[in-house]
Amino acid sequence: MKPKYNTMKNKIFKPVTTLLILGVFLTLNSCKDEVKKTKENEAVKTVYASDVIPFFDHWKLILGDGSNAGIANNFENKDFFYTNNDGKNNWVVFKTPNAGHTHGTSNNTRTELAQSKKWAPTSNANLKATLKVMNVSVTGDARVAASYSVVIGQIHSADGHENEPLKIFYKKFPGHTKGSVFWDYEINTDGDDNSGRWDFSTAVWGYDLSVVGTDVSTYPEEPTDGIALGEEFTYEIDVKNGIMTLIFTSEGHETKIFTKNIIASEYTTKEDIPEQTKKLFVPIGQDGVERAEAYSSEGCFFKLGNYNQTNGKSPEINKNWCSGAETHGGDIQKQYKDGNYTEVWFKTARITVSDDAYSNDGYFSKNDELYKKK
């Protein structure tokens, strides 16, 4: 027979062992609950655009309803401006219907950043961004140059006619896999009448603005060197002493570099108007000339985002800029549902400007309230 103290030992320590195991079990479950709660909290946390690209102190945000949302730190709007993750990176999403409310005197809707300061084109300014275009309008008129396109970066004048020495476009015709990237220079029209202003367009990859269809729904051949929807590319705009340098890069594509003087005009006489412009703009009466000093006496500023160039206005109004696209009477959700919108995602961006840059409030106060009067 075994000694009694062994029996007592067994009787005493079995419950203790059970309590220890139960304690470990409760501790483990408690840890799991905490992890679950942490994950749930992380899941509902909003990632703001300013978390992805922390440079929003430099901009005011114009939305597709025509309003000025101001400085967009810790801001989102699920219809127009928010973030998304493609499985690898967070992106800032700019989304714009074919028709909403427009900002200022424009025919087109935009969800776009406009720089809160302006600078002299004789100073130094730089903007660089990496992006991908996810959607362009599925309706429009193939004969209209602006149909199926979106402007993703600009230099804009804040003064005078408020014209644009730079607009960077992406355009893709329906049924095509690849679209075109090109940039336009708009003249700073001489005189008080700006109705004769026109653009001169330069291809980066694919076509320029002037390549259009032969009828409403007949498109040119797909560009062999174009950029597909969802394909990343980078543009850099560098201004120094009145010379604008543009650098375009994308993996698998030739890097393209361009320069343009924006303080001394090439287009001061009718004879200087390029052949492309004579074919595209002169027939509709846009045949002006540029002031000799171009943009040298005006404050300029950058824009970045999604400026939808497809609209519902009749091509009879302007065959280059009025697309006759589907707008569902301005119903934004219906446009989003059937592809009548533009969507652009930005992954990175940076801006540097001269210390001499000064307030651009005059531009905003002039244009912010106009959409309410339309």
Order of alpha helices (4+ residues) and beta strands (2+ residues): alpha-alpha-beta-beta-beta-beta-beta-beta-beta-beta-beta-beta-beta-beta-beta-beta-beta-alpha-beta-alpha-beta-beta-alpha
